[in-house]
Amino acid sequence: MSKSDSMLLACAKFVKFVLSNNFTELERKLFAKMLVEGFRKAHDQAESEFGKGKFLGHLYWTKNALELLGHNLAIKKSLSDNLRHEHSVPLIYLAENILFKMPKVATELDIFEKIKYFGIVVIMTRDEDSALKLKSKMPDNWDRQDIFARYDDLKSQIVKRD
């Protein structure tokens, strides 16, 4: 198991703890913010066949971001200068509206699988990130399946690196 997945499994255990107790809404909001930090740290440790870290460790990229990747590597420029690490489902939304709404009987593995499915990272350009209309929520008519629902026109530009 990768370091990132180990950290996400620890997040799943934390969610299980929250689900197993009767916390107030205020306490749940605080726990959601703590969980988001755990997700961020785990995503920064991601690994793929293309590399490690906040950018190279993730598989989903826009076509424009992939083009910039090649350019940035050629001139040895920092990836963070022109690229953004974007969560397909905003992390606070994932915590509060998906994970903390799971049944109390959910197992750590069930929770981990939800985190992996809804916690996809998309690497995009700064301009693409700036153009996003929904920053911290999902569309009102979201079907709770399409993890790229916030991306509207950009959706056709997202590719999985193979």
Secondary structure by P-SEA (a helix, b strand, c coil): ccaaaaaaaaaaaaaaaaaaccccaaaaaaaaaaaaaaaaaaaaacccccccccccccccccaaaaaaaaaaaaacccccccccccccccaaaaaccccccccccccaaaaaaaaaaabbbbbbcaaaaaaccccccccccccccccccccccccccccccc
